[in-house]
Amino acid sequence: MTFSFSGTINRFFNLLAQNAPLFLVLGLLGSVLPALAINYGLTIFMHVTTDSWAQNWNNFTPTEYAAIAAGLIGICALSLFNLAMITEVAIVRSVGKPVEISKVIGHALSNIIPVLIIGIMVSVVTCLGLILLIIPGIMFAYAAYVAIPARIAEPGAGLWGSVKRSFELTRNHRGTIFLLTLVVGLVMGALSGGMAM
């Protein structure tokens, strides 16, 4: 299949349109609602309102700080769980296979730790590259851009194997990935700015 900027955008929106209800349900049940429950629980536990966190920050006890840390870890784990589920659904549906929710959830649970480790590895190497001369960090980040989807699609590849597979998949397409991330960043920035007005 020939890789093109417009083709990628079209495939993304087609996949999103065909699976929007499934993505919505997975996002709500796997991340949004549990994260809201964690935030609500912390707000009740800390005896604060949603707009008074900043004023009370210095008055929290060590137990309350520990609860905040646990809540943040829980939200991070939920995000990874949701990322793994949605990525697997996207991969399965893009090749025309039916989605089995029980398998998707099982695979997502088993992928939380590997996905976290891959994310940390890629972030550390990217930061080291940025510290050295900036350009190596940027090049590595785009080369390893699909390491997490590669892990989910090919779990037998291992952690560094997923990063190597990402290098293979992004070869000759890193400029396009840069343009895609730039366009998405500009659109998200414009939307955020519009909502803030």
HELIX and SHEET records of a PDB file:
HELIX    1   1 PHE A    5  GLY A   27  1                                  23    
HELIX    2   2 LEU A   28  VAL A   32  3                                   5    
HELIX    3   3 LEU A   33  MET A   46  1                                  14    
HELIX    4   4 TRP A   53  ASN A   56  1                                   4    
HELIX    5   5 TRP A   57  ASN A   59  5                                   3    
HELIX    6   6 PRO A   62  SER A   94  1                                  33    
HELIX    7   7 ILE A  101  LEU A  133  1                                  33    
HELIX    8   8 ILE A  135  ALA A  143  1                                   9    
HELIX    9   9 ALA A  147  ALA A  153  1                                   7    
HELIX   10  10 PRO A  155  ALA A  157  5                                   3    
HELIX   11  11 LEU A  159  THR A  170  1                                  12    
HELIX   12  12 ARG A  174  ALA A  196  1                                  23    
END                                                                             
